[in-house]
Amino acid sequence: MLELAAQAGIGLLAGLLGGLLGVGGSTIIVPGLIIYLSQTSSYSGSQQHLVQSAAMICNVFIAAPAVVAHRQAGAVMKSVVCRLIPAALVGIILGVALTNSRWFACENGRYLALTLAGFLIYVAGYNVWRLVSKTSLTERFDPDNIRMPGWKIIAVGLPMGFVAGLLGIGGGSLCVPAQQFLLRLPLRRAIANSAATIMCVAVIGAVYKNLTLTEHNISVVYSLRLATMLIPTAILGSFMGGRLTHILPSRVLRVVFIVFLIVVAYLTYTANATLDSSRPDCKDQITPHKVEPLPAVATERKNYLAHEATMLHPRP
């Protein structure tokens, strides 16, 4: 019961802040699950791949209700989103492929979590600068005369997708400030565009990541089960967050964003910094999520069945 309550709470908070800030929700789900699992003594580096796979599924369902609210408010810019999506798709495929490389495979998944902590600190630092800076990034924004070079939109979408695939997040933590800096879009417009892009791109990323889970000896069943526990409350929170985006002052949004990033970055780092990096790699480790039949198991089973057949039906 406590486990279900914890997962429901993580989903609700992820949906609320994901819809509110346009960050996809996994920026809460991933560190939230890491912190929860580390407290129950069941978190290891290889579990990072399970956490990210489930979180990427949730991104789709968290972003969708927020997009509905943003569209009703007239904040989604189709001309920008339609060009962000192709670039983000390329990026997310590259990012997921890198997570499956030997540098991050199995127990080395802890380095993905540490990278996430560092990335969150960077984003928090940028937003602190924006909070105290008097420089306006959107003073030239004219909604009736929007001209944005394609290379700038690619420069936003490609890194967004890559970070999303690598860290299992929505990518909004990068997409929102990048739109403000490169495209000179207001915060609410940037959040709405980010949510719409995440909703489309996260589908491909989630499918790709979950299909490759067996490379880390984890069954996709565990990912689907975990995502199922998170999604219902995440959808509710996302719808609420999307509404609040167009009610709360921009300065309040930024302060909430900064505090949230710093807290989860610290907790994510502390949960991974003390993990044992000398644990066995994929081919040697035995985990409760190990998928059978593995090649060695399949060969052994085949030999056993052949022996049994010979005993039951001996040749004359």
Secondary structure, 3 states (H helix, E strand, C coil): CHHHHHHHHHHHHHHHHHHHHCCCCHHHHHHHHHHHHHHCCCCCCCHHHHHHHHHHHHHHHHHHHHHHHHHHCCCCCHHHHHHHHHHHHHHHHHHHHHHCCCCCCHHHHHHHHHHHHHHHHHHHHHHHHHHHCCCCCCCCCCCCCCCCCHHHHHHHHHHHHHHHHHHCCCCHHHHHHHHHHHCCCCHHHHHHHHHHHHHHHHHHHHHHHHHCHHHHCCCHHHHHHHHHHHHHHHHHHHHHHHHHHCCCCHHHHHHHHHHHHHHHHHHHHHHHHCCCCCCCCCCCCCCCCCCCCCHHHHHHHHHHHHHHHHHHCCCC
